Amino acid sequence: MRLSTRGRYGTRLMVDLAQHYDEGPIPLGEIAKRQELSVKYLEQLIILLKGAGLIRSTRGRRGGYMLARKPGEISVGQIIEVLEGRLAVVDCVADGELCHRSPGCPTRNIWMQMTDNLKEQLFSLTLQDIIFCEAEPNSVFQHSK
């Protein structure tokens, strides 16, 4: 599985919101500047993340965006699924009907196990884990267990 810019940038957006969780609504321009990303691109991601209930917005002079839940209640897996679609290393894992060979395929079990491992890692890792482990980047997955 290869993450697109949508998944990578969307995760950065969510981590930024988590880092500033207690500050109230954050204007998208501030996030774009900190993350060195286009406001227009982030607007597209916000629509998907807001539709999934991961972000909420506030209008007005002090308006902006914030996480809809605490950082410890949003997993990286949730974010990636919203932005990338179903998590699977190959399509036949998500839908066995896509390939007539699926029922007897000797390699499908490998892809299924890889997908399960990927999901386990991404859904056990929360935004809070990422923030907590910023000082030790290699320890993110150890901390989430």
C-alpha positions in Angstrom: 0.0 0.0 0.0 1.3 3.4 -0.9 -0.2 6.5 0.8 -1.1 9.4 -1.4 -0.4 13.0 -0.5 -4.0 13.1 0.6 -3.3 10.6 3.4 0.0 12.1 4.3 -1.0 15.7 4.3 -4.3 14.9 6.0 -2.5 13.2 8.8 -0.2 16.2 9.2 -3.3 18.4 9.4 -4.8 16.3 12.1 -1.6 16.1 14.1 -1.4 19.9 13.9 -4.9 20.2 15.2 -4.1 17.8 18.0 -1.0 19.8 19.0 -3.2 22.9 19.3 -6.2 21.0 20.8 -6.6 23.3 23.8 -6.4 26.5 21.9 -9.9 26.5 20.4 -10.6 26.8 16.7 -7.5 27.2 14.5 -7.7 29.2 11.2 -6.8 27.1 8.2 -4.3 29.7 7.1 -2.3 29.1 10.3 -2.2 25.4 9.8 -1.2 25.8 6.1 1.6 28.1 7.1 2.9 25.8 9.8 2.7 22.7 7.6 3.9 24.5 4.5 0.8 23.3 2.6 -1.7 25.0 0.3 -4.9 26.3 1.9 -6.8 25.2 -1.1 -5.5 21.6 -0.8 -6.3 21.6 3.0 -9.8 22.8 2.3 -10.4 19.7 0.2 -9.1 17.5 3.1 -11.2 19.3 5.7 -14.4 18.5 3.7 -13.7 14.8 4.0 -12.5 14.8 7.6 -15.4 17.0 8.7 -17.9 14.7 6.9 -16.5 11.8 8.8 -17.0 13.6 12.1 -13.3 13.9 12.9 -13.2 17.7 12.6 -15.6 20.5 13.4 -15.6 24.1 12.4 -16.6 27.4 13.9 -17.5 30.5 11.9 -16.8 34.1 12.7 -13.9 36.2 13.7 -12.5 33.6 16.0 -13.5 30.8 13.7 -11.5 27.9 12.4 -11.2 24.2 12.8 -10.7 21.8 15.7 -10.8 18.1 16.4 -14.3 16.8 17.0 -12.9 14.5 19.7 -9.9 14.4 22.0 -6.6 13.5 20.4 -6.5 10.2 22.2 -9.8 9.2 20.7 -8.8 9.6 17.0 -6.6 6.9 15.4 -4.3 7.3 12.5 -6.3 4.4 10.9 -9.5 6.4 11.1 -7.8 9.3 9.3 -6.2 7.2 6.6 -9.4 5.3 5.9 -11.4 8.5 5.5 -8.8 9.9 3.1 -7.6 6.8 1.3 -10.5 4.4 1.4 -10.3 0.9 2.6 -7.0 -0.2 4.0 -5.7 -3.2 2.2 -2.4 -4.0 0.6 -4.2 -5.5 -2.4 -7.7 -5.0 -3.6 -8.7 -8.7 -3.4 -8.2 -8.6 0.4 -10.9 -5.9 0.8 -13.2 -7.6 -1.8 -12.6 -11.3 -2.7 -15.1 -11.0 -5.5 -12.7 -8.8 -7.5 -10.6 -11.8 -8.5 -11.9 -15.2 -9.5 -8.7 -16.7 -8.1 -9.3 -15.4 -4.5 -10.8 -18.6 -3.0 -7.8 -20.7 -4.0 -5.0 -18.1 -4.3 -1.9 -19.3 -2.5 -0.7 -15.7 -1.8 -4.0 -14.2 -0.6 -3.4 -15.2 3.0 -0.1 -13.4 3.0 -1.8 -10.2 1.8 -4.6 -10.7 4.3 -2.1 -11.0 7.2 -0.1 -7.9 6.0 -3.4 -6.0 5.9 -4.4 -7.1 9.4 -1.0 -6.1 10.7 -1.2 -2.7 9.0 -4.7 -2.1 10.4 -3.6 -3.2 13.9 -0.8 -0.7 13.9 -2.7 2.2 12.4 -5.8 1.8 14.5 -3.9 1.4 17.7 -1.9 4.6 17.1 -3.8 7.8 18.2 -3.0 11.4 17.6 -2.2 11.7 21.3 0.5 8.9 20.8 2.1 10.9 18.0 2.2 14.1 20.1 3.5 12.3 23.2 6.3 10.6 21.2 7.4 13.6 19.1 10.7 13.7 21.0 11.3 10.0 20.3 10.1 9.4 16.7 11.2 5.7 16.7 9.1 4.9 19.7 5.6 5.8 18.3 4.5 2.3 17.7 6.0 1.0 21.0 4.0 3.7 22.9 0.7 2.9 21.3 0.6 -0.7 22.6 
